[in-house]
Amino acid sequence: MKRKNIRKVSAAAAAIGLGVLAVVYPSAVVSGVGAGLETCVGVVVPSLFPFMVVSSFVSGLPASEKITRVLSPVMRYVFRLPAAAFPALVFGFIGGFPVGCSVAAELYLQGKIEREHAQRLTLFCVNAGPAFTVAAVGTVMLGSARMGAVLFASACAASLLTAVFLGFMSPVPQKEKAIIEEVKPISAVLVGSVERSAYTMLGICAWVTAFSCLFSLLGAVGLSERTLSVIKCLCEVTCGCGIAAQNGNIYAVAATLGWSGLCVICQVTGFVQKVGTPLKLFLAFRAVIAAMTAVICRLILYFFPVETSVYLSLDGNVGAEFFSSSAPAAVALMCLCAVFVIDLDRSRKLC
């Protein structure tokens, strides 16, 4: 049987299986959907929607082009990107997971950046925002805002190094010429930003609710807690960080933030497809950035140790004992997966 046929059969079997489970365990579906919607209303929408509106609004203002033009030398020679890509770069780091890819796709569709530039942006503009990393992961899960800051710095450093590395492999873009565009009223820009952000948020909330429902169904089936924990770590960044924090493995938390989870990956897949980034390459870079985030976190904590208490229950210094137990194997496994994925698709042009 051909690979495509195997994928189709597997997808159909999975869909039928989930449909049967939904009929057999309706209460699990209800509770899972309810939990997902509660997460969307209480966490996802308040933390992401304002950033999405602001980022879309700023990138649509004529004045933003004047600001980005000043930063043109840095963008051109350090990242090998046009100055117009600056909003995607900035909001990719401070706006939360899907915002950077959303802005990159929007800039590409507006003709402000080339397709190759948008594809590169999608490889490293998927980052957890400071509010989630410092407040939720650092303060709540680890009992230390400083540890959250270390995790945020580690994730940003991994993405920045990736951006610089990809820049060195790319030619310097031509100096942009000033383009006289039709100036839209600020009210029109604002209305368009809100509408696009609302549409994007609808898709994000749909994925969050779907994965919440999936976890509820898997729990109802009787899946072991250990297996369910592994699935949650791979699929959902909040659950993954919480489980890693409870186990006292700060470097697994860092890797989970770098990986971002299948739920986030599904959220940004639409933007990735719009700019034409190969999905295999995108997944490979998520694995590489996850490994880099864990390693950078290890280096920062080696020179600047931070006292923390995991869920206010594990007191003491986060030392090398956590890293020596499982993180090297996890990092090596993610790197091997990345190499394997790239090797599978080496015969075609990736970007």
DAQUI-V300075 format. One record per pair of residues at least 24 apart in sequence whose ideal C-beta (glycine too) atoms are under 8 Angstrom apart, sorted by the first residue. I is the first residue (numbers start at 1). J is the second residue. Records with the same first field share a line. If there is no record, write none. Layout:
I = J, J
This chain:
18 = 214, 217
21 = 217, 220, 221
22 = 217
25 = 217, 220, 221
27 = 220
28 = 213, 216, 217, 219, 220
29 = 213, 216, 217
31 = 216
32 = 209, 212, 213, 214, 215, 216, 217
33 = 209, 212, 213
35 = 212, 216
36 = 205, 208, 209, 210, 211, 212, 213
37 = 205, 209
39 = 208, 212, 238
40 = 204, 205, 208, 209
43 = 136, 238
44 = 201, 204, 205, 208
45 = 201, 205
47 = 96, 129, 131, 132
48 = 95, 96, 97, 98, 99, 129, 201, 204
49 = 197, 198, 201
51 = 91, 94, 95, 96, 99, 129
52 = 95, 98, 99, 102, 197, 200, 201
53 = 193, 194, 197
54 = 91
55 = 87, 91, 95, 99, 102, 103
56 = 102, 103, 106, 192, 193, 196, 197
57 = 189, 190, 193
58 = 87
59 = 87, 88, 103, 106, 107
60 = 184, 189, 192, 193
61 = 186, 189
62 = 181, 183
69 = 176, 178
72 = 175, 176
76 = 172, 173, 175
77 = 172
78 = 164, 167
79 = 163, 164, 167
80 = 166, 167, 168, 170, 171, 172, 173
81 = 113, 117, 120, 121, 167, 173
82 = 112, 113, 114, 117, 173, 176
83 = 176
84 = 112, 113, 176
85 = 113, 117, 118, 121
88 = 113, 121, 125
89 = 121, 125, 163
92 = 121, 124, 125, 126, 127, 159
93 = 125, 127, 156, 159
94 = 129, 130
95 = 129
96 = 127, 128, 129, 131, 132
97 = 126, 127, 128, 129, 237, 260, 264, 267, 268
98 = 126, 200, 204, 264, 267, 268, 271
99 = 129
100 = 125, 126, 127
101 = 125, 126, 268, 271, 272
102 = 200, 268, 271
104 = 271, 275
105 = 271, 274, 275
106 = 196
108 = 274, 275
109 = 274
114 = 173
115 = 275, 276
116 = 170, 351
117 = 173
118 = 275, 277
119 = 275, 276, 277, 351
120 = 163, 166, 167, 170, 351
121 = 275
122 = 268, 271, 272, 275, 277, 282
123 = 162, 166, 277, 281, 282, 285
124 = 159, 160, 162, 163, 166, 285, 289
125 = 159
126 = 159, 260, 264, 268, 286
127 = 155, 156, 159
128 = 152, 155, 237, 257, 260
133 = 257
136 = 238, 241
137 = 241, 245, 253, 257
141 = 241, 242, 245, 253, 310, 311
142 = 245, 250, 253, 308, 309, 310, 311
143 = 308, 309, 310, 311, 312
144 = 306, 307, 308, 309
146 = 306, 308
147 = 250, 306, 308, 318
150 = 297, 300, 301, 304, 306
151 = 250, 253, 254, 257, 293, 297
153 = 296, 300
154 = 254, 257, 293, 294, 296, 297, 300
155 = 254, 257, 258, 289, 293
157 = 292, 296
158 = 258, 289, 292, 293, 296
159 = 289
161 = 292
162 = 285, 288, 289, 292
203 = 267, 270
204 = 267
207 = 263, 266, 267
208 = 263
211 = 235, 236, 262, 263
215 = 239
233 = 261
234 = 259, 261, 262
235 = 261, 262, 263
236 = 261, 262, 263
237 = 261, 263, 264
245 = 310, 311
246 = 310, 311
248 = 310, 314, 318, 322
249 = 322, 325, 326, 327
250 = 297, 301, 308, 318, 322
251 = 294, 297, 298, 322, 323, 327, 330
252 = 294, 322, 326, 327, 330
254 = 293, 294, 296, 297
255 = 290, 291, 293, 294, 327, 330, 331, 334
256 = 290
257 = 290, 293
258 = 286, 289, 290, 291, 292, 293, 294
259 = 286, 287, 289, 290, 334
260 = 286
277 = 351
278 = 345, 348, 350, 351
280 = 341, 342, 344, 345
281 = 341, 342, 345, 350, 351
283 = 341
284 = 337, 338, 339, 341, 342
285 = 338
287 = 334, 335, 337, 338, 341
288 = 334, 335, 338
290 = 334
291 = 330, 331, 334, 335, 338
294 = 327, 330, 331
295 = 331
298 = 323, 327
